[in-house]
Amino acid sequence: MTGSYDAIVVGAGVIGSAVAFELARSGKSVCVVDKAAGPGQGSTSSSSAVIRFNYSTFDAVALSWEAFHAWLNWQDHLEATSNEGLVSVHNIGVAMMNVPVVNVERTSMLFTQAGIEHRVLDADGLREVIPGIDTGKYWPPKKIDDPQFWEDASESISAMYTTQGGYVSDPLQAAVNLADAAKAKGVDFRFKSRVISINKENARVAGVTLDDGTVINAPVVVNVAGPWSGHINEMAGAGADFTIQVRPMRQEVHHVSAPKSLVNPPIIGDLDTGVYIRPEGGGSLLVGGTEPECDVFQWVDDPDQANMTRTQELFDAQVTRAARRLPDLQVPGSASGVVGVYDVASDWTPIYDKTDVSGFYIAIGSSGNQFKNAPTAGQLMAALIDAVESGADHDSQPVHFVGPRTGLTINIGTFSRKRAKNEASSGTVMG
C-alpha cells in the first residue's frame, strides 16, 4: 500500500497535531503517523499543561505570550464551529520564586519588551497572593534526608508575579482538539503505526515506511516524535551538525490534596526548593520537579522501556519539598500521580528547525516545557517549512515569524539545531 502527500508529520502529540493543523491550513495535504492509539497519548498526556512566560530569551518569552493568546481564543484559533469538547484556560497567574539561576532583572526586561504586565512580590506580597506560604529562602534545593533541609531560613524570598498565565484544563484533550481541527482541514491520521524507515531519493526525504509495510510518499517529513525523536533522526541520517543534543528523561508529577489554607493560589514555580505546584480541580494540587542538582536525573535509553510506575521515593521527595513551601500541606503515605518521559534538549530550549537532510524538519527537545507553546510552535514550523521549501537559507538568514495576536516578531533561529548553547538557561525544565 502507498499514499502520497505534501508532508508527513511523525508524532500526534499536542505539538505534532499543531504542526499538522498549520500545514493543512497553509494548503498542504498532510498525513500524521503515530504508534499510539490516538492523539496526545505519549508525553502530552502526562503534561502538567502549565502556561507561564518565564524564559531566558526574548523569542521564547514572545512564543509563550503569543501561544497564551491562542489558548485564550481557542475556538477561534481552531476555526471550530462549536466550543463543545474544547479545553479551557484557568487564568490564575504565576508566581516564580527568585533564585540565583534566574536573572530577575533580565526576566523583567524581557517581560517589558513583550508587553507582559508583572511585578516583584516581597514576602508580604507573597503571603497576600498565596495564603499559608512559607516565605523563607532555602537555596539551593536539598535532599529531604539532608539535615540542612530542615534548617530555618535566615532570609526571605521574593517572586516574579504575573496575573496572567495558569494552566490548560486537560492536556490530552488539547491534543485531541488540535487533531480534530487538523482532520477538518483534510489531514489523515494513521495510529498504531510505527515508522521503520525514512525513505530518500537523491539525498532528499521521499517519505516513510511503516511497520505494516505501507509506504507513504512526501517531499517533507517533520519529526515531532517527542522522546522517540532521536531514533527518527537516526533513520533520516540527521544530526551530524547539531550543536544541541536531545535525550529522553523520565519524570513524575504527583497528585495531593491542597491544604485548606491555600485559597485560589497561582501557579508556583519554586526552583528554591526544587518543585513547581499548580492547582487541580477538586481541591487538589499537582507537584512536579524542577531537576535540582541534588537529584539524580533519570535519563533513559529507550522510552519504550522506561518504568512508567510512580515511585514512593520521588513522591516523598517532591511532595515534602512542596510542604516546605506550604507548611499546611500533608504528605500522604502512598504515592499518587503520573509518569512521563520528556525529550530534553541539552540547554532545555526546544529545537524548531530544518536539518542538513533536505526536506527533513524537526520540532524536538520540548524538555517538558513546550506544551504551552504548541499552538504557535505549529505556526512557526509551517512558516519555516514554507520559507525553506521556497528557497530561504534559514541557517544563514533565519526566518522570522510575526505573532498574529501579539504582533511580536520571533526569530526562529533562536531555536536552531546549530545554535550556541543558551548560557542564560536555568538548566532546568523552566528553560
Secondary structure, DSSP 8 states (H G I E B T S, - for coil): -EEE-SEEEE--SHHHHHHHHHHHHTT--EEEE-SSSSTTTTGGGG---EE----SSHHHHHHHHHHHHHHHTHHHHHT-S--TT---EEE--EEEE--TTS-HHHHHHHHHHHT---EEE-HHHHHHHSTT---B---S---TTSGGGGS--SSB--EEEESS-EEES-HHHHHHHHHHHHHHTT-EEE-S--EEEEEEETTEEEEEEETTS-EEE-S-EEE--GGGHHHHHHHHT--TT-SS-EEEEEEEEEEEE--TT--S--EEEETTTTEEEEEETTTEEEEEE---TTS---B-S-GGGS--S--HHHHHHHHHHHHHHSTT----SS--EEEEEEEEETTS--EEEE-SSBTEEEEE-BTT--GGGHHHHHHHHHHHHHHHHTT--TTTS--EEE-TTT--EEEGGGG-TT----TTS-SSTT-
